[in-house]
Amino acid sequence: DFDTQTFKNDKPLIIKFGQDSWCQPCKVYKPIFETVSNEIKNVIFYSVDVEDEIEISEIFSIKSIPTTVIINTKGEKTTFSGMTQKIKLLEYINSNL
């Protein structure tokens, strides 16, 4: 479960919002997100199932899935929607941390 303690950290946070059972782009994006999360250290990666964690999805105003939210250590938030390839995800992360 998503815990408010997740935000009480000095590490950047990257959240993937999706629904892996019926959303085809989410299914394709999931292993890409997992691979990147294993490659980048000193960043917290978190996946949110929009059907199981509706409140968190509402807090972040998620309108479409998959959506990725990057929150740097200054609390600045960057959001992008849609499935993306690994190289593009790495570019988004590196340019927003």
All heavy atoms as an XYZ file, in Angstrom:
787
protein
N       0.829     -1.194      0.000
C       0.000      0.000      0.000
C       0.867      1.249      0.000
O       1.933      1.281      0.588
C      -0.900      0.040      1.229
C      -2.028     -0.966      1.142
O      -2.447     -1.274      0.009
O      -2.471     -1.447      2.195
N       0.348      2.261     -0.648
C       1.034      3.540     -0.688
C       0.987      4.142      0.705
O      -0.040      4.186      1.350
C       0.342      4.464     -1.692
C       1.166      5.646     -2.041
C       2.091      5.572     -3.060
C       1.018      6.835     -1.370
C       2.866      6.666     -3.389
C       1.782      7.935     -1.696
C       2.701      7.844     -2.716
N       2.111      4.580      1.183
C       2.239      5.085      2.544
C       2.731      6.518      2.493
O       3.604      6.841      1.704
C       3.246      4.200      3.276
C       3.366      4.500      4.755
O       3.130      5.647      5.168
O       3.704      3.573      5.490
N       2.186      7.359      3.345
C       2.632      8.747      3.364
C       4.108      8.854      3.708
O       4.747      9.848      3.390
C       1.810      9.577      4.371
O       1.870      8.939      5.645
C       0.365      9.696      3.924
N       4.687      7.839      4.329
C       6.113      7.846      4.629
C       6.954      7.890      3.359
O       8.096      8.320      3.382
C       6.490      6.609      5.456
C       5.932      6.624      6.862
C       6.461      7.789      7.689
O       7.639      8.102      7.661
N       5.582      8.450      8.412
N       6.387      7.440      2.239
C       7.109      7.447      0.974
C       7.597      8.853      0.646
O       8.665      9.039      0.084
C       6.206      6.924     -0.162
O       5.768      5.615      0.198
C       6.940      6.842     -1.482
N       6.816      9.868      0.984
C       7.189     11.245      0.685
C       8.203     11.808      1.670
O       8.818     12.816      1.385
C       5.955     12.149      0.676
C       5.049     11.877     -0.480
C       3.824     11.286     -0.274
C       5.416     12.201     -1.771
C       2.984     11.039     -1.341
C       4.589     11.948     -2.845
C       3.370     11.364     -2.625
N       8.364     11.179      2.807
C       9.282     11.678      3.829
C      10.650     11.058      3.630
O      11.138     10.287      4.443
C       8.724     11.377      5.213
C       7.432     12.119      5.482
C       6.871     11.781      6.822
C       5.549     12.502      7.034
N       4.919     12.154      8.291
N      11.276     11.422      2.513
C      12.564     10.861      2.174
C      13.339     11.895      1.385
O      12.757     12.733      0.701
C      12.361      9.585      1.359
C      13.572      8.695      1.392
O      14.690      9.150      1.174
N      13.356      7.423      1.650
N      14.640     11.821      1.442
C      15.456     12.774      0.693
C      15.802     12.249     -0.695
O      16.617     12.839     -1.394
C      16.724     13.128      1.467
C      17.592     11.909      1.753
O      17.146     10.776      1.495
O      18.719     12.101      2.233
N      15.173     11.162     -1.102
C      15.408     10.602     -2.428
C      14.269     10.993     -3.366
O      13.126     11.149     -2.932
C      15.480      9.079     -2.354
C      16.642      8.566     -1.544
C      16.642      7.050     -1.519
C      17.800      6.541     -0.688
N      17.794      5.069     -0.647
N      14.569     11.152     -4.648
C      13.500     11.407     -5.618
C      12.541     10.220     -5.661
O      12.903      9.088     -5.330
C      14.243     11.542     -6.948
C      15.663     11.784     -6.590
C      15.881     11.129     -5.262
N      11.333     10.493     -6.089
C      10.274      9.492     -6.150
C       9.729      9.417     -7.574
O       9.436     10.455     -8.178
C       9.164      9.870     -5.172
C       7.903      9.030     -5.149
C       8.215      7.604     -4.697
C       6.872      9.665     -4.224
N       9.602      8.212     -8.111
C       9.027      8.018     -9.436
C       7.871      7.037     -9.292
O       8.057      5.914     -8.793
C      10.072      7.498    -10.438
C      11.220      8.512    -10.521
C       9.430      7.262    -11.806
C      12.388      8.070    -11.346
N       6.686      7.477     -9.677
C       5.475      6.682     -9.499
C       4.872      6.357    -10.866
O       4.655      7.257    -11.676
C       4.421      7.436     -8.664
C       5.033      7.991     -7.382
C       3.233      6.527     -8.369
C       4.135      8.971     -6.655
N       4.598      5.075    -11.089
C       3.911      4.639    -12.301
C       2.475      4.311    -11.922
O       2.218      3.485    -11.058
C       4.570      3.393    -12.887
C       3.812      2.798    -14.075
C       4.409      1.496    -14.547
C       4.267      0.358    -13.582
N       2.972     -0.291    -13.523
N       1.539      4.986    -12.579
C       0.116      4.705    -12.388
C      -0.359      3.865    -13.563
O      -0.098      4.196    -14.722
C      -0.687      6.011    -12.347
C      -0.429      6.830    -11.118
C       0.614      7.739    -11.084
C      -1.223      6.691     -9.993
C       0.866      8.507     -9.956
C      -0.977      7.452     -8.855
C       0.062      8.364     -8.836
N      -1.059      2.773    -13.269
C      -1.544      1.924    -14.339
C      -2.503      0.879    -13.818
O      -2.931      0.902    -12.658
N      -2.851     -0.055    -14.702
C      -3.700     -1.187    -14.353
C      -3.283     -2.324    -15.272
O      -3.618     -2.329    -16.453
C      -5.174     -0.831    -14.520
C      -6.120     -1.544    -13.588
C      -6.016     -3.053    -13.635
O      -6.033     -3.655    -14.691
N      -5.885     -3.666    -12.469
N      -2.516     -3.261    -14.736
C      -1.837     -4.251    -15.565
C      -2.715     -5.398    -16.059
O      -2.286     -6.148    -16.915
C      -0.632     -4.816    -14.815
C       0.410     -3.750    -14.534
O       0.475     -2.762    -15.284
O       1.155     -3.905    -13.546
N      -3.926     -5.546    -15.558
C      -4.724     -6.690    -16.001
C      -5.475     -6.423    -17.303
O      -5.645     -7.333    -18.105
C      -5.699     -7.137    -14.907
O      -6.671     -6.155    -14.671
N      -5.915     -5.193    -17.552
C      -6.686     -4.928    -18.770
C      -6.102     -3.841    -19.661
O      -6.496     -3.712    -20.821
C      -8.138     -4.590    -18.445
C      -8.312     -3.465    -17.465
C      -8.527     -3.571    -16.132
C      -8.287     -2.058    -17.746
N      -8.632     -2.338    -15.552
C      -8.494     -1.380    -16.519
C      -8.104     -1.296    -18.895
C      -8.518      0.006    -16.428
C      -8.136      0.093    -18.793
C      -8.350      0.713    -17.570
N      -5.176     -3.057    -19.177
C      -4.584     -1.954    -19.952
C      -3.362     -2.462    -20.716
O      -2.316     -2.716    -20.112
C      -4.213     -0.814    -19.004
S      -3.241      0.508    -19.757
N      -3.500     -2.620    -22.025
C      -2.400     -3.168    -22.825
C      -1.138     -2.300    -22.766
O      -0.046     -2.835    -22.573
C      -2.840     -3.393    -24.270
C      -1.830     -4.148    -25.104
C      -1.511     -5.537    -24.553
O      -2.370     -6.234    -24.034
N      -0.253     -5.927    -24.652
N      -1.229     -0.971    -22.932
C      -0.007     -0.162    -22.797
C       0.643     -0.308    -21.417
O       1.869     -0.286    -21.304
C      -0.484      1.267    -23.037
C      -1.715      1.121    -23.864
C      -2.362     -0.144    -23.371
N      -0.176     -0.489    -20.371
C       0.366     -0.691    -19.021
C       1.140     -1.996    -18.940
O       2.199     -2.064    -18.299
C      -0.762     -0.693    -17.989
S      -1.683      0.856    -17.872
N       0.619     -3.033    -19.591
C       1.298     -4.336    -19.607
C       2.655     -4.228    -20.288
O       3.628     -4.831    -19.850
C       0.450     -5.371    -20.336
C      -0.790     -5.784    -19.599
C      -1.569     -6.795    -20.431
C      -2.883     -7.137    -19.805
N      -3.656     -8.100    -20.606
N       2.727     -3.466    -21.377
C       3.978     -3.299    -22.114
C       4.966     -2.449    -21.307
O       6.172     -2.710    -21.290
C       3.708     -2.667    -23.497
C       5.008     -2.341    -24.215
C       2.830     -3.590    -24.350
N       4.457     -1.433    -20.631
C       5.290     -0.490    -19.888
C       5.844     -1.075    -18.587
O       6.937     -0.726    -18.146
C       4.472      0.768    -19.613
C       5.221      1.911    -18.983
C       6.477      2.294    -19.435
C       4.656      2.629    -17.941
C       7.155      3.362    -18.865
C       5.320      3.701    -17.370
C       6.568      4.063    -17.828
O       7.229      5.107    -17.263
N       5.112     -1.990    -17.975
C       5.502     -2.541    -16.671
C       6.937     -3.084    -16.651
O       7.720     -2.698    -15.778
C       4.510     -3.622    -16.237
C       4.841     -4.224    -14.893
C       3.839     -5.294    -14.494
C       4.221     -5.892    -13.150
N       3.269     -6.917    -12.722
N       7.341     -3.974    -17.573
C       8.730     -4.476    -17.506
C       9.777     -3.407    -17.801
O      10.893     -3.473    -17.286
C       8.762     -5.598    -18.544
C       7.594     -5.379    -19.418
C       6.572     -4.637    -18.614
N       9.427     -2.414    -18.595
C      10.354     -1.303    -18.869
C      10.592     -0.522    -17.577
O      11.731     -0.243    -17.197
C       9.799     -0.386    -19.976
C       9.710     -1.161    -21.296
C      10.640      0.882    -20.125
C       8.902     -0.474    -22.371
N       9.507     -0.193    -16.893
C       9.585      0.542    -15.627
C      10.377     -0.265    -14.597
O      11.237      0.274    -13.889
C       8.171      0.850    -15.117
C       8.126      1.734    -13.910
C       8.224      3.112    -14.045
C       7.968      1.205    -12.640
C       8.174      3.940    -12.928
C       7.914      2.017    -11.522
C       8.019      3.391    -11.665
N      10.108     -1.574    -14.513
C      10.807     -2.428    -13.559
C      12.309     -2.513    -13.867
O      13.133     -2.483    -12.950
C      10.187     -3.819    -13.533
C       8.818     -3.827    -12.873
C       8.112     -5.170    -12.961
O       8.581     -6.071    -13.700
O       7.073     -5.314    -12.301
N      12.658     -2.604    -15.143
C      14.067     -2.660    -15.533
C      14.789     -1.386    -15.124
O      15.869     -1.427    -14.528
C      14.198     -2.879    -17.057
O      13.617     -4.132    -17.390
C      15.652     -2.861    -17.491
N      14.184     -0.251    -15.415
C      14.788      1.035    -15.063
C      14.888      1.170    -13.542
O      15.895      1.653    -13.023
C      13.992      2.200    -15.700
C      14.452      3.542    -15.148
C      14.141      2.166    -17.210
N      13.871      0.718    -12.833
C      13.913      0.826    -11.369
C      15.045     -0.005    -10.774
O      15.565      0.340     -9.705
C      12.573      0.411    -10.758
O      12.366     -0.981    -10.840
N      15.431     -1.065    -11.434
C      16.547     -1.889    -10.965
C      17.903     -1.304    -11.346
O      18.916     -1.648    -10.747
C      16.432     -3.313    -11.509
C      15.306     -4.071    -10.858
O      15.033     -3.912     -9.674
N      14.628     -4.896    -11.631
N      17.924     -0.430    -12.336
C      19.175      0.159    -12.817
C      19.547      1.451    -12.111
O      20.719      1.785    -11.993
C      19.094      0.421    -14.322
C      19.061     -0.845    -15.148
C      18.935     -0.579    -16.633
O      18.948      0.600    -17.057
O      18.829     -1.558    -17.379
N      18.558      2.205    -11.673
C      18.818      3.508    -11.062
C      18.730      3.382     -9.547
O      17.709      2.970     -9.005
C      17.820      4.572    -11.561
C      17.967      4.764    -13.062
C      18.036      5.892    -10.831
C      17.003      5.763    -13.644
N      19.794      3.737     -8.890
C      19.840      3.684     -7.425
C      19.588      5.082     -6.872
O      19.635      6.073     -7.577
C      21.198      3.163     -6.954
C      21.564      1.820     -7.561
C      20.524      0.757     -7.264
C      20.866     -0.556     -7.939
N      19.709     -1.366     -8.218
N      19.319      5.170     -5.591
C      19.055      6.437     -4.896
C      17.790      7.123     -5.385
O      17.665      8.349     -5.301
C      20.252      7.380     -4.982
C      21.453      6.811     -4.272
O      21.313      6.190     -3.218
N      22.621      6.987     -4.847
N      16.867      6.352     -5.946
C      15.554      6.844     -6.358
C      14.538      5.820     -5.869
O      14.777      4.615     -5.949
C      15.458      6.988     -7.896
C      14.059      7.355     -8.323
C      16.454      8.019     -8.400
N      13.418      6.287     -5.364
C      12.348      5.388     -4.947
C      11.386      5.220     -6.110
O      10.876      6.205     -6.652
C      11.597      5.946     -3.724
C      12.552      6.078     -2.545
C      10.408      5.064     -3.380
C      11.967      6.841     -1.375
N      11.158      3.994     -6.520
C      10.194      3.679     -7.577
C       8.984      3.027     -6.944
O       9.122      2.179     -6.059
C      10.813      2.711     -8.594
C      11.825      3.349     -9.499
C      13.138      3.511     -9.089
C      11.462      3.795    -10.764
C      14.081      4.091     -9.916
C      12.399      4.378    -11.599
C      13.700      4.526    -11.181
N       7.812      3.423     -7.413
C       6.586      2.904     -6.839
C       5.561      2.734     -7.948
O       5.434      3.603     -8.810
C       6.066      3.864     -5.763
C       4.999      3.270     -4.895
C       5.335      2.458     -3.818
C       3.661      3.503     -5.148
C       4.353      1.899     -3.024
C       2.680      2.956     -4.349
C       3.026      2.147     -3.289
O       2.064      1.595     -2.501
N       4.839      1.625     -7.922
C       3.775      1.380     -8.899
C       2.430      1.447     -8.191
O       2.255      0.852     -7.118
C       3.934      0.006     -9.549
O       5.088     -0.036    -10.340
N       1.487      2.154     -8.789
C       0.148      2.310     -8.230
C      -0.857      1.701     -9.192
O      -0.905      2.067    -10.370
C      -0.189      3.802     -8.001
C      -1.642      3.974     -7.575
C       0.748      4.411     -6.975
N      -1.657      0.771     -8.697
C      -2.777      0.228     -9.458
C      -3.941      1.198     -9.260
O      -4.425      1.371     -8.144
C      -3.140     -1.165     -8.947
C      -4.254     -1.803     -9.737
O      -5.307     -1.146     -9.942
O      -4.094     -2.964    -10.167
N      -4.382      1.830    -10.337
C      -5.387      2.889    -10.224
C      -6.736      2.384     -9.724
O      -7.524      3.174     -9.203
C      -5.566      3.655    -11.559
C      -4.302      4.391    -11.932
C      -6.015      2.725    -12.682
N      -7.007      1.098     -9.875
C      -8.263      0.550     -9.365
C      -8.171      0.205     -7.883
O      -9.156      0.316     -7.160
C      -8.678     -0.673    -10.171
C      -9.129     -0.311    -11.572
C      -9.637     -1.503    -12.354
O      -9.379     -2.660    -11.957
O     -10.297     -1.272    -13.375
N      -7.001     -0.205     -7.426
C      -6.828     -0.557     -6.019
C      -6.543      0.653     -5.139
O      -6.857      0.639     -3.948
C      -5.674     -1.557     -5.854
C      -6.008     -2.924     -6.429
O      -7.200     -3.211     -6.634
O      -5.063     -3.687     -6.679
N      -5.927      1.673     -5.719
C      -5.516      2.838     -4.932
C      -6.093      4.108     -5.561
O      -5.370      4.994     -6.011
C      -3.995      2.871     -4.825
C      -3.469      1.581     -4.193
C      -2.024      1.624     -3.815
O      -1.662      2.530     -3.029
O      -1.283      0.763     -4.287
N      -7.408      4.172     -5.546
C      -8.149      5.272     -6.177
C      -7.783      6.619     -5.556
O      -7.606      7.607     -6.266
C      -9.672      5.015     -6.077
C     -10.025      3.759     -6.874
C     -10.464      6.219     -6.566
C     -11.425      3.241     -6.645
N      -7.661      6.661     -4.239
C      -7.379      7.921     -3.551
C      -6.058      8.537     -4.015
O      -5.983      9.744     -4.281
C      -7.353      7.701     -2.037
C      -7.174      8.981     -1.258
C      -7.214      8.748      0.246
O      -7.789      7.734      0.692
O      -6.671      9.595      0.955
N      -5.017      7.717     -4.146
C      -3.718      8.217     -4.608
C      -3.828      8.713     -6.043
O      -3.282      9.761     -6.398
C      -2.633      7.118     -4.499
C      -2.467      6.677     -3.050
C      -1.313      7.585     -5.090
C      -2.036      7.771     -2.099
N      -4.552      7.978     -6.870
C      -4.751      8.397     -8.261
C      -5.469      9.740     -8.326
O      -5.141     10.591     -9.161
C      -5.548      7.331     -9.020
O      -4.870      6.103     -8.991
N      -6.419      9.952     -7.450
C      -7.143     11.224     -7.403
C      -6.247     12.350     -6.906
O      -6.306     13.470     -7.421
C      -8.383     11.091     -6.528
C      -9.464     10.231     -7.157
C     -10.643      9.980     -6.246
O     -10.594     10.329     -5.039
O     -11.642      9.426     -6.740
N      -5.419     12.076     -5.926
C      -4.507     13.098     -5.393
C      -3.602     13.624     -6.506
O      -3.335     14.821     -6.598
C      -3.663     12.532     -4.226
C      -4.554     12.333     -2.998
C      -2.475     13.430     -3.911
C      -3.899     11.561     -1.877
N      -3.159     12.725     -7.381
C      -2.269     13.105     -8.474
C      -3.033     13.455     -9.762
O      -2.415     13.682    -10.793
C      -1.248     12.002     -8.743
C      -0.149     11.952     -7.727
C      -0.249     11.130     -6.617
C       0.972     12.749     -7.856
C       0.758     11.077     -5.665
C       1.990     12.717     -6.915
C       1.875     11.881     -5.817
N      -4.360     13.498     -9.690
C      -5.213     13.867    -10.832
C      -4.903     13.036    -12.082
O      -4.765     13.564    -13.175
C      -5.062     15.357    -11.156
O      -5.404     16.136    -10.039
N      -4.818     11.718    -11.894
C      -4.536     10.829    -13.015
C      -5.772     10.721    -13.900
O      -6.840     10.342    -13.449
C      -4.093      9.435    -12.507
C      -2.867      9.567    -11.605
C      -3.849      8.487    -13.671
C      -1.670     10.253    -12.234
N      -5.610     11.072    -15.171
C      -6.724     11.071    -16.132
C      -6.599      9.951    -17.151
O      -7.585      9.541    -17.746
C      -6.797     12.413    -16.871
C      -6.900     13.610    -15.968
C      -8.238     13.678    -15.293
C      -8.334     14.955    -14.476
N      -8.929     14.778    -13.191
N      -5.382      9.480    -17.393
C      -5.168      8.386    -18.341
C      -4.016      7.530    -17.838
O      -3.201      7.978    -17.025
C      -4.863      8.930    -19.735
O      -3.659      9.659    -19.738
N      -3.977      6.298    -18.324
C      -2.914      5.383    -17.912
C      -2.286      4.734    -19.124
O      -2.965      4.589    -20.151
C      -3.421      4.315    -16.915
C      -4.623      3.559    -17.477
C      -3.707      4.926    -15.579
C      -5.089      2.401    -16.636
N      -1.011      4.393    -19.019
C      -0.121      4.628    -17.888
C       0.313      6.091    -17.800
O       0.416      6.774    -18.810
C       1.080      3.735    -18.187
C       1.103      3.589    -19.671
C      -0.332      3.661    -20.097
N       0.518      6.535    -16.593
C       1.059      7.869    -16.320
C       2.207      7.708    -15.337
O       2.113      6.919    -14.397
C      -0.018      8.798    -15.730
O      -1.000      9.061    -16.723
C       0.571     10.115    -15.253
N       3.279      8.454    -15.568
C       4.434      8.424    -14.681
C       4.625      9.808    -14.071
O       4.547     10.809    -14.773
C       5.703      8.017    -15.456
O       5.466      6.749    -16.086
C       6.897      7.904    -14.537
N       4.840      9.832    -12.775
C       5.071     11.076    -12.050
C       6.474     11.013    -11.456
O       6.829     10.033    -10.803
C       4.027     11.279    -10.933
C       4.326     12.535    -10.133
C       2.620     11.330    -11.507
N       7.246     12.057    -11.687
C       8.592     12.175    -11.126
C       8.580     13.338    -10.143
O       8.187     14.450    -10.506
C       9.640     12.429    -12.232
C       9.627     11.293    -13.252
C      11.028     12.622    -11.630
C      10.452     11.567    -14.494
N       8.977     13.074     -8.918
C       9.062     14.123     -7.898
C      10.514     14.186     -7.440
O      11.034     13.222     -6.868
C       8.134     13.835     -6.705
C       6.695     13.659     -7.187
C       8.248     14.951     -5.675
C       5.742     13.174     -6.122
N      11.163     15.321     -7.715
C      12.573     15.434     -7.323
C      12.682     15.800     -5.842
O      11.672     15.968     -5.151
C      13.325     16.416     -8.230
C      12.854     17.846     -8.108
O      12.254     18.244     -7.113
N      13.121     18.634     -9.120
N      13.889     15.913     -5.348
C      14.094     16.172     -3.919
C      13.642     17.559     -3.491
O      13.482     17.819     -2.307
C      15.573     15.983     -3.534
O      16.377     16.834     -4.349
C      16.008     14.539     -3.701
N      13.396     18.454     -4.445
C      12.868     19.784     -4.135
C      11.346     19.777     -4.081
O      10.730     20.797     -3.804
C      13.320     20.792     -5.191
C      14.811     20.976     -5.260
C      15.173     21.887     -6.402
C      16.664     21.912     -6.634
N      17.020     22.641     -7.850
N      10.742     18.623     -4.389
C       9.291     18.515     -4.403
C       8.671     18.928     -5.723
O       7.453     18.986     -5.841
N       9.498     19.221     -6.718
C       8.989     19.600     -8.040
C       8.489     18.350     -8.751
O       9.154     17.318     -8.759
C      10.084     20.271     -8.861
C      10.607     21.525     -8.216
C      11.894     22.036     -8.839
O      12.665     21.226     -9.401
O      12.136     23.249     -8.734
N       7.302     18.476     -9.339
C       6.637     17.329     -9.941
C       6.590     17.462    -11.457
O       6.261     18.511    -11.991
C       5.218     17.220     -9.391
C       4.428     16.044     -9.904
C       3.073     15.952     -9.226
C       2.133     16.950     -9.858
N       0.748     16.777     -9.515
N       6.934     16.381    -12.147
C       6.815     16.297    -13.602
C       5.968     15.073    -13.903
O       6.175     14.006    -13.324
C       8.200     16.129    -14.259
O       9.013     17.226    -13.882
C       8.092     16.067    -15.766
N       5.008     15.228    -14.800
C       4.106     14.140    -15.146
C       4.122     13.919    -16.642
O       4.116     14.884    -17.409
C       2.664     14.482    -14.701
O       2.664     14.721    -13.293
C       1.702     13.361    -15.019
N       4.147     12.658    -17.064
C       3.947     12.355    -18.476
C       3.072     11.124    -18.594
O       3.122     10.219    -17.766
C       5.268     12.201    -19.243
C       6.127     11.047    -18.825
C       6.012      9.813    -19.437
C       7.079     11.199    -17.826
C       6.820      8.754    -19.054
C       7.892     10.151    -17.452
C       7.755      8.919    -18.064
N       2.234     11.136    -19.610
C       1.285     10.050    -19.831
C       1.697      9.222    -21.038
O       2.313      9.727    -21.966
C      -0.124     10.606    -20.049
O      -0.566     11.253    -18.884
N       1.327      7.964    -20.974
C       1.575      7.065    -22.086
C       2.731      6.134    -21.814
O       3.557      6.355    -20.936
N       2.770      5.080    -22.599
C       3.837      4.104    -22.526
C       5.040      4.680    -23.255
O       4.893      5.354    -24.258
C       3.359      2.821    -23.211
C       4.144      1.580    -22.899
S       5.665      1.304    -23.822
C       5.182      1.465    -25.492
N       6.222      4.451    -22.731
C       7.425      4.943    -23.371
C       8.496      3.858    -23.340
O       8.422      2.932    -22.540
C       7.930      6.234    -22.694
O       8.975      6.786    -23.475
C       8.410      5.982    -21.287
N       9.451      3.971    -24.215
C      10.554      3.017    -24.259
C      11.570      3.348    -23.169
O      11.608      4.446    -22.623
C      11.216      3.047    -25.636
C      10.293      2.611    -26.754
C       9.780      1.191    -26.558
O      10.503      0.291    -26.175
N       8.489      0.996    -26.811
N      12.432      2.398    -22.878
C      13.406      2.535    -21.800
C      14.275      3.775    -21.968
O      14.451      4.548    -21.021
C      14.279      1.279    -21.744
C      15.351      1.338    -20.688
C      16.232      0.101    -20.708
C      17.412      0.287    -19.781
N      18.343     -0.838    -19.866
N      14.800      4.000    -23.158
C      15.706      5.134    -23.384
C      15.002      6.460    -23.101
O      15.567      7.372    -22.505
C      16.330      5.099    -24.803
C      17.427      6.138    -24.917
C      15.293      5.279    -25.881
C      18.723      5.709    -24.295
N      13.747      6.567    -23.502
C      12.986      7.797    -23.279
C      12.676      7.978    -21.793
O      12.756      9.089    -21.261
C      11.699      7.761    -24.100
C      11.070      9.099    -24.267
C      11.955      9.990    -25.100
C      11.216     11.255    -25.465
N      12.095     12.258    -26.025
N      12.339      6.889    -21.113
C      12.084      6.962    -19.675
C      13.334      7.431    -18.941
O      13.260      8.300    -18.067
C      11.622      5.601    -19.142
C      11.359      5.514    -17.640
C      10.322      6.541    -17.197
C      10.928      4.100    -17.264
N      14.475      6.891    -19.304
C      15.736      7.327    -18.690
C      15.993      8.805    -18.948
O      16.450      9.531    -18.049
C      16.899      6.484    -19.207
C      16.945      5.038    -18.716
C      17.951      4.224    -19.504
C      17.239      4.979    -17.224
N      15.697      9.281    -20.146
C      15.854     10.707    -20.463
C      14.937     11.558    -19.592
O      15.364     12.586    -19.057
C      15.551     10.958    -21.938
C      16.606     10.453    -22.881
C      16.209     10.593    -24.348
O      15.203     11.269    -24.653
O      16.913     10.017    -25.196
N      13.676     11.153    -19.452
C      12.726     11.892    -18.598
C      13.248     11.957    -17.160
O      13.224     13.010    -16.542
C      11.351     11.201    -18.575
C      10.480     11.450    -19.772
C       9.911     10.381    -20.452
C      10.185     12.725    -20.211
C       9.076     10.575    -21.539
C       9.359     12.931    -21.309
C       8.811     11.862    -21.957
O       7.995     12.056    -23.027
N      13.694     10.822    -16.668
C      14.174     10.775    -15.291
C      15.399     11.668    -15.123
O      15.436     12.505    -14.220
C      14.486      9.323    -14.874
C      13.180      8.518    -14.790
C      15.231      9.294    -13.545
C      13.382      7.023    -14.646
N      16.391     11.492    -15.965
C      17.636     12.257    -15.833
C      17.425     13.760    -15.997
O      18.110     14.557    -15.354
C      18.675     11.752    -16.823
C      19.185     10.378    -16.450
O      19.283     10.032    -15.281
N      19.503      9.571    -17.443
N      16.490     14.166    -16.825
C      16.274     15.601    -17.024
C      15.388     16.224    -15.943
O      15.302     17.446    -15.866
C      15.671     15.857    -18.416
O      14.379     15.303    -18.504
N      14.765     15.391    -15.109
C      13.851     15.935    -14.096
C      14.282     15.662    -12.668
O      13.564     16.021    -11.738
C      12.438     15.393    -14.335
C      11.827     16.015    -15.559
O      11.476     17.182    -15.550
N      11.719     15.250    -16.621
N      15.425     15.064    -12.465
C      15.910     14.851    -11.090
C      16.822     15.991    -10.750
O      16.954     16.566     -9.844
C      16.659     13.531    -10.959
C      15.823     12.278    -11.120
C      16.676     11.049    -10.863
C      14.632     12.262    -10.179
